[in-house]
Amino acid sequence: MDIGNHWREIIDSVQDGIILVDDQGNFVAANHSAQLMTGYSEDQLIGRSCRILNCTGCDIKGIGKGKDWCQLFSQGLVRDKKCMITDSRKQTIPIVKTATVLYSDTGEIIGAVETLKDISENISYKNELASIKRIYHIDDGFHGIIGRTPVMQNLFEHIQGVAPLDTPVIISGESGTGKEMVAKALHETGNRSDKPFIKVNCAALSETILESELFGHVKGAYTGAASDRIGRFEAASQGTLFLDEIGDIPLSVQVKLLRVLEEQMIQRVGDNRSIPIDVRIITATNRDLEAMIRKGAFREDLFFRINVFPVVCPPLRERKDDITLIIQHFITILAKKTQKNILGFTPRAMRRMVSYPWPGNIRELRNTVEYAFVLAKGKSIGVEHLPGKLVTGDPGGDEASPSNVPEPVPAPMTGEIPVKQSEKAALVDALQRADGNQTRAAQMLGVSRVTVWKRMKKHGITLKPLEKQVF
């Protein structure tokens, strides 16, 4: 197939700008992308000097032809050079330029071909992200935990307050809310940060293996114990031991664990020697331990031993204002990992992400963003790239945005909030009935505690004295 006569169609199909200049730097041709990028039509460029683009990456001598005209003709090749050009509107555009000198059959310089890649969108995105980080004082969040809502700021304050102490901490929260990250933050912020952080997933191990994992064993303690082995308590010496899914520990192991926590001594399986330990204990669970105590499935004395300072990881549905920030964090990570130039979600897709309840919390959110990354081909993720469960129930057209869509006043619960009240009146009434308890007021209104806080701020409501406030 002869494609020699189709060079024009070929260069016009390329997404990057392509320009041809002669040996004195005068334009000979410019593809469609170059015309859009510079704001000049090809007719306006042909015959004019390339100096009109004022490229900061050029070293022009301008005293003759070829090597006497530009440094490019001396070098023969320029590859991936970052520079700036000026378009027809006198606006600067950051580009990455690659240039190659063209020679005649006799070896004489006849011109050059240059490809120009517009990177302004990437820079704009990075600047916007940097601005967000400056405004909210985050880099990768608080030890990797992303959040700026009041409920998350409260969590960060709790972590910072208890981290320097050796007080046992129990982290509760639904699956996928980031309990392990909170445990790591407690360790990294505390006085044992330079010592080991050891995690044990108590739900993943059988009773016999769990006991051996925690306390270690000696050779011959059971079938398969071919040699002595230290346990996680010894491995975490002077550091932190994180017992995840503590509610899944069998009762028999709970008894031994309680004794270890009280005596600060362990015995390896199959051994009668006691070994002193020095570890900080952090536990986590997504189960209701108090309900398990009532059913006899969890020891009350162990619960009181580990539940000295409780920390709660809020579900994602209670901090919806964090969703866009978390999504942007995942986009940054995945863009680096996949080398895809995806900058964000379309407004419509983002509204679906924000309105979805996220039963799997942050873990489900990350999986969804990663799923969309696989399907997306351009620079943005649209509704068509989301999983089916997010596609149903359109939260609105593209002309709206999450920030300017008014939050509907929820239907009041029968017997709790009088009907046909204004938002402020319903809120004050709920707070009065709840004696100022924002969590109980939120339950009465059928909204999250964060929403109650936002509405109090919006309407200038303070907790005392509620009875004197008018609406």
KAKAQUI-V6787 format. One line per field, one symbol per residue. ss: DSSP state (~ for helix, > for strand, _ for the rest). psi: psi as a letter, one per 20 degrees, with the letter a starting at -180 (. if undefined). burial: 1 if it has 24 or more other C-alpha atoms within 12 Angstrom, else 0. A space follows every 10 residues. Layout:
# KAKAQUI-V6787
ss->???
psi->???
burial->???
This chain:
# KAKAQUI-V6787
ss->___~~~~~~~ ~~____>>>> >>___>>>>> _~~~~~~~__ _~~~~___>~ ~~~______> _____~~~_> ~~~~~_>>>> >>>>>>____ _>>>>>>>>> >>>_____>> >>>>>>>>_~ ~~~~~~~~~~ ~~~~~~____ _>__>____~ ~~~~~~~~~~ ~~~_____>> >>______~~ ~~~~~~~~~_ ______>>>> >~~~__~~~~ ~~~~~>>___ ________>> _~~~~____> >>>>_~~~__ ~~~~~~~~~~ ~~~_>>__>_ ____>>___> >>>>>___~~ ~~~~_____~ ~~~~~~__>> >>___~~~_~ ~~~~~~~~~~ ~~~~~~~~__ ___>>_~~~~ ~~~~~_____ ~~~~~~~~~~ ~~~~~____> >_~~~__~~~ ~_________ __________ __________ __~~~~~~~~ ~~~____~~~ ~~~~~___~~ ~~~~~~~~~_ _____~~~__ _
psi->pojhjkhghg hiiphqppqp qaijjpphqp rghhghghiq rhhhgpiqqi hiilpijqnp gkjbrchigq hghhhhpppl ppaqrpahjk qqpprpppqp qpqrhjjqpi bqppppoojh hgggghgggh gghggjlqek anliopqjqh hhhgghhggh higirjpppp pqrrpjikhh hgghggghia ijhjrqopqp nhiiqrgghg ghhgirrrpj hrpinirqpq ahghhjpjbp oonqlhijpq hhhgghgggg hhikqqpqpj qjqppqqnqp pprqqjqnhh hhghijipph hhghhilgnp ppoqqhijlh iighggghgh ggghghgikp lphaqqgghh hhghiqimhj bhghgghggh ghhghphbiq prhiiqqhhi hqmoirriir qhhjoppqpq pqppigpqrk qrggghgggg hghjkiohgh hghhikrrhh ggghhgggjk pqhpphiipq .
burial->0000000000 1000011111 1111111111 1111111111 0100100011 1110101101 0000111011 1110010100 0111111000 0011111111 1100000011 1111111110 0100000010 0000000000 1100111110 1110110111 0110111111 1111111111 1111111111 0100011111 1100000111 1111111100 0000000011 1111111111 1111111111 0011011101 1000111111 0000001111 1111111010 0000000110 0110111011 1111111111 1111111111 1101100001 1111111111 1111110100 1111110111 0110010001 1111111001 0000100000 0100000000 0100011000 0011111111 1110011110 1111111111 1111110000 1110010000 0
